[in-house]
């Protein structure tokens, strides 16, 4: 067994594993509750969470908020474990999603895709919600700590450090992704060193969590030995029975080879890592997928010049219609060879961790 609990403020997870909040319907109540039940931290991805609401197209802001409230409450009914939400700073409805999550008493808010410099301002009196930025450098960690201290007298309750091997949108320039200076193994010690002065000066622990390409129990052991308090894993949890995506989406991970994991330029202005398919190949050939933008979901999306709508593509993929979209995936997705339960996955990770420590 992993003997290291993950403490974030007064929250204590029995195992130091956070399930990455995969948006556009991949991690909802099904996956988040299953991970929380096993003693990890389950996370709901909030971007385009309202895809199942009948008025998403005509009333996107309300539909997404309504769906978020439903998913948080549904997850709470399914587990007494620790649950969080992942809210991208780049969302046009970011502030509303944060406020609603705090009103609903969510345990943790994870915030990436931009620096959440104003996040503590949404906390209300008596709120116990923990605030955890997702960063990809020691510089970003320092900026957030300084800004939060000066404006709100608050420090992050933890920091997730996401390296360039992650799936989805990446917080790196294209040329940095394969540069050895930006590997997670280098960034983690840098962030740990960067937050030490804040921890010492203010007597508040700031656990640093490793994310992006963490695949096995051996990886968990490596990063915990390096000083990380825990790990975040997204890709590993896709090929589980409890994952909220369609079976065709999960099967794409099982079928993927190492060469199928490719970097793409997303319409939102960031590089991303995905599983190559005909949709991506068409885009690379310059074939446009005509659309009107009904959602305006991401502030940075250059939809007028984009060959396709990222929301349409990811919603289609989540539903198993991979001809009309694609699956984001981490660099180790090709190692997945079957769909298993969350319980079985976590059991195997714990066994691998034990082996690594021998």
C-alpha positions in Angstrom: 0.0 0.0 0.0 1.0 3.6 -0.5 1.7 4.9 3.0 1.6 8.6 2.0 -1.6 10.4 2.4 -2.2 13.5 0.4 -3.2 16.5 2.7 -4.6 19.6 1.2 -5.5 21.9 4.1 -7.8 19.9 6.3 -8.7 17.4 3.5 -6.9 14.1 3.7 -7.0 11.7 0.7 -6.0 8.1 1.7 -3.9 7.8 -1.5 -1.9 10.6 -3.2 -3.7 10.3 -6.5 -5.8 13.0 -8.1 -7.8 12.1 -11.2 -7.3 14.8 -13.8 -10.4 16.8 -14.5 -11.0 16.0 -18.2 -13.5 18.4 -19.7 -16.1 18.1 -22.4 -17.8 15.2 -20.6 -14.9 12.8 -20.1 -14.8 13.1 -16.3 -18.2 13.7 -14.7 -19.9 12.1 -11.7 -19.3 8.5 -12.8 -15.5 8.7 -12.9 -15.0 11.4 -10.2 -17.2 9.4 -7.6 -15.4 6.1 -8.4 -11.9 7.6 -7.8 -13.1 9.4 -4.6 -14.6 6.1 -3.3 -11.2 4.5 -3.7 -9.5 7.1 -1.5 -8.2 9.4 -4.3 -9.5 12.8 -5.3 -12.1 12.7 -8.0 -12.4 15.7 -10.3 -15.3 16.9 -12.6 -14.2 18.6 -15.8 -16.4 21.7 -16.3 -15.7 23.0 -19.8 -18.8 22.4 -22.0 -20.3 20.3 -19.1 -23.8 21.4 -20.4 -23.5 19.3 -23.6 -26.4 17.2 -22.6 -28.7 20.1 -21.9 -31.3 20.8 -24.5 -30.7 24.5 -24.6 -26.9 24.5 -24.8 -27.0 25.9 -28.3 -29.4 28.8 -27.5 -28.5 29.4 -23.8 -25.0 28.2 -23.3 -24.1 30.0 -20.0 -27.2 28.9 -18.1 -27.0 25.3 -19.6 -23.4 24.9 -18.4 -24.1 26.2 -14.9 -27.2 24.1 -14.6 -25.3 21.0 -15.6 -22.4 21.7 -13.3 -24.8 22.0 -10.3 -26.4 18.7 -11.3 -23.0 16.9 -11.6 -21.7 18.2 -8.3 -24.9 17.1 -6.5 -24.9 13.7 -8.3 -21.3 13.0 -7.4 -22.0 13.9 -3.8 -24.8 11.4 -3.7 -22.4 8.7 -5.0 -19.5 9.2 -2.6 -18.5 10.7 0.7 -14.9 11.0 -0.7 -13.1 14.2 -1.8 -14.3 15.7 -5.0 -13.1 18.7 -7.0 -13.8 20.6 -10.2 -11.4 21.6 -12.9 -12.2 25.1 -14.2 -10.2 26.6 -17.1 -9.3 30.3 -16.5 -9.8 30.8 -20.3 -13.5 29.9 -20.1 -15.7 32.9 -20.8 -18.0 31.8 -17.9 -15.0 31.1 -15.6 -16.2 33.4 -12.8 -19.7 32.0 -12.8 -18.4 28.4 -12.7 -16.1 29.3 -9.7 -18.9 31.0 -7.8 -21.3 28.1 -8.3 -18.8 25.5 -7.3 -18.1 27.4 -4.0 -21.8 27.8 -3.4 -22.2 24.0 -3.9 -19.5 23.4 -1.3 -17.1 21.7 -3.7 -14.0 20.4 -1.8 -11.3 21.7 -4.3 -11.2 24.0 -7.4 -8.3 23.2 -9.8 -7.6 26.1 -12.2 -5.4 26.0 -15.2 -5.3 27.3 -18.9 -4.2 30.7 -17.7 -3.1 32.1 -14.3 -6.1 32.3 -11.9 -4.8 35.6 -10.3 -8.2 36.6 -8.9 -9.4 33.2 -7.7 -9.5 33.9 -3.9 -11.8 36.8 -4.4 -14.7 34.4 -5.0 -14.4 32.7 -1.6 -17.2 33.5 0.7 -17.4 33.6 4.5 -17.3 30.1 5.9 -16.3 28.6 2.6 -14.1 25.5 3.0 -13.3 25.1 -0.7 -9.6 24.7 -1.4 -8.0 26.6 -4.3 -5.3 24.8 -6.4 -3.8 26.5 -9.4 -2.3 24.3 -12.2 1.0 25.7 -13.4 3.8 24.6 -15.7 6.8 26.6 -14.2 8.3 27.9 -11.0 7.8 31.5 -12.4 4.0 31.0 -12.6 4.0 29.5 -9.1 5.8 32.6 -7.7 3.6 35.0 -9.6 0.4 33.4 -8.2 1.8 33.2 -4.6 2.9 36.9 -4.6 -0.3 38.2 -6.2 -2.6 36.2 -3.9 -0.7 37.3 -0.9 -0.7 41.0 -1.8 -4.3 41.2 -2.9 -6.1 38.6 -0.7 -3.6 37.6 2.0 -4.1 34.0 0.8 -1.7 31.3 -0.5 -2.6 28.4 -2.7 -3.8 25.3 -0.8 -1.7 23.2 -3.2 -0.1 23.5 -6.7 -0.5 21.0 -9.6 2.6 21.2 -11.8 1.7 19.9 -15.3 4.6 18.9 -17.5 4.7 18.7 -21.3 3.8 15.0 -21.6 0.1 15.7 -20.6 -2.8 15.3 -22.9 -5.1 18.1 -23.9 -4.0 21.7 -24.0 -0.4 22.3 -22.9 1.0 25.3 -21.1 4.1 25.3 -23.2 5.3 26.7 -26.5 5.5 24.1 -29.3 9.4 24.2 -29.2 9.5 23.6 -25.4 7.4 20.4 -25.4 10.3 18.1 -26.4 13.1 20.2 -24.9 14.8 18.3 -22.0 14.9 21.6 -20.0 11.2 21.5 -19.6 10.6 17.9 -18.5 8.5 17.4 -15.4 11.4 15.9 -13.5 13.2 19.3 -13.8 10.1 21.5 -13.2 8.9 19.7 -9.9 12.1 20.5 -7.9 12.1 24.1 -9.2 8.5 24.7 -8.1 9.2 23.0 -4.7 12.1 25.4 -4.2 10.0 28.4 -5.4 7.3 27.9 -2.8 9.6 27.1 0.1 10.0 30.8 1.1 6.2 31.3 1.1 5.7 28.2 3.2 8.3 29.2 5.8 7.2 32.9 6.0 3.5 32.1 6.4 3.5 28.7 8.1 1.2 27.3 5.5 1.9 24.0 3.7 1.6 24.2 -0.1 1.8 20.6 -1.4 3.2 20.3 -4.9 1.5 17.7 -7.1 3.2 16.2 -10.2 1.1 15.9 -13.4 1.5 15.2 -17.1 2.7 11.8 -18.3 2.4 10.1 -14.9 1.4 6.6 -15.9 2.5 3.9 -13.5 3.0 3.2 -9.8 6.7 3.4 -10.5 6.2 7.0 -11.7 4.2 7.8 -8.6 7.1 6.5 -6.5 9.6 8.5 -8.4 7.8 11.8 -8.0 7.0 11.3 -4.3 10.7 10.5 -3.7 11.5 13.8 -5.5 9.4 15.7 -3.0 6.0 15.9 -4.7 3.1 15.3 -2.3 1.0 13.4 -4.8 0.3 13.0 -8.5 -2.5 13.9 -10.9 -3.4 11.3 -13.6 -5.8 11.9 -16.4 -5.1 9.6 -19.3 -4.9 6.5 -17.1 -8.5 6.9 -16.0 -10.0 7.2 -19.5 -9.9 3.5 -20.2 -12.0 2.6 -17.2 -15.6 1.4 -17.1 -16.6 4.4 -14.9 -15.2 7.0 -17.3 -18.1 9.1 -18.6 -17.0 9.0 -22.3 -18.5 6.6 -24.9 -16.9 3.2 -25.4 -15.6 4.2 -28.8 -13.6 7.0 -27.1 -12.1 4.6 -24.6 -11.3 2.1 -27.3 -9.3 4.8 -29.2 -6.9 4.8 -26.3 -6.6 1.0 -26.3 -6.0 0.9 -30.1 -3.5 3.8 -30.2 0.1 3.1 -31.0 3.1 5.3 -29.9 3.2 7.0 -33.3 -0.5 7.9 -33.1 0.1 10.5 -30.3 0.6 13.8 -32.1 0.9 17.5 -31.2 -1.7 19.8 -32.8 -2.3 23.5 -32.8 -5.6 24.1 -31.2 -8.0 26.9 -32.2 -7.7 28.2 -28.6 -4.1 29.2 -29.3 -2.3 26.5 -27.4 -0.6 23.3 -28.5 -2.4 20.1 -27.6 -1.7 16.4 -27.6 -4.2 14.1 -29.2 -4.7 10.7 -30.8 -4.2 11.0 -34.6 -7.2 10.1 -36.7 -8.8 11.1 -40.0 -10.3 14.3 -38.5 -6.8 15.5 -37.5 -5.3 14.4 -40.8 -8.0 16.4 -42.7 -7.3 19.5 -40.6 -3.5 19.1 -41.4 -4.4 18.9 -45.1 -6.2 22.2 -44.8 -9.7 20.8 -45.1 -12.0 23.1 -43.2 -15.0 21.8 -41.1 -17.5 24.6 -41.6 -19.3 25.9 -38.5 -20.8 29.0 -36.8 -19.6 29.7 -33.3 -22.6 29.4 -31.0 -20.7 28.9 -27.7 -17.9 31.5 -27.4 -16.7 29.1 -24.7 -13.0 30.0 -24.6 -11.8 33.6 -24.5 -8.7 32.9 -26.6 -10.4 31.0 -29.4 -9.7 32.4 -32.8 -12.9 30.9 -34.3 -13.1 33.1 -37.3 -9.8 31.8 -38.6 -10.1 28.2 -37.3 -10.6 25.2 -39.6 -13.0 23.7 -37.0 -14.8 24.2 -33.7 -12.9 22.7 -30.8 -16.1 22.2 -28.8 -18.0 20.5 -31.7 -14.9 18.2 -32.2 -14.6 17.3 -28.5 -18.3 16.8 -27.9 -18.5 14.5 -31.0 -15.5 12.5 -29.7 -16.9 12.1 -26.2 -20.1 10.7 -27.8 -18.0 8.2 -29.8 -18.4 10.0 -33.1 -14.6 10.2 -33.9 -15.2 10.9 -37.6 -16.3 14.4 -36.4 -13.7 14.9 -33.7 -10.7 13.6 -31.8 -9.5 12.5 -28.4 -7.0 14.4 -26.4 -4.5 12.0 -24.7 -1.2 12.0 -22.7 2.1 10.8 -24.2 1.8 7.4 -22.5 -1.7 6.6 -23.8 -0.3 4.0 -26.2 0.6 1.8 -23.2 -3.1 1.2 -22.4 -4.2 -2.2 -23.6 -7.6 -2.8 -22.0 -10.5 -1.2 -20.3 -10.7 -2.0 -16.6 -12.5 -0.7 -13.5 -11.2 2.2 -11.4 -10.8 -0.2 -8.5 -8.6 -2.5 -10.5 -6.6 0.3 -11.9 -5.8 1.8 -8.5 -5.0 -1.6 -7.1 -2.4 -2.2 -9.9 -0.9 1.3 -9.3 -0.5 0.6 -5.6 1.1 -2.8 -6.3 3.6 -1.1 -8.8 4.3 1.6 -6.2 5.1 -1.1 -3.6 7.4 -2.9 -6.1 9.3 0.3 -6.9 10.0 0.9 -3.3 11.6 -2.5 -2.7 
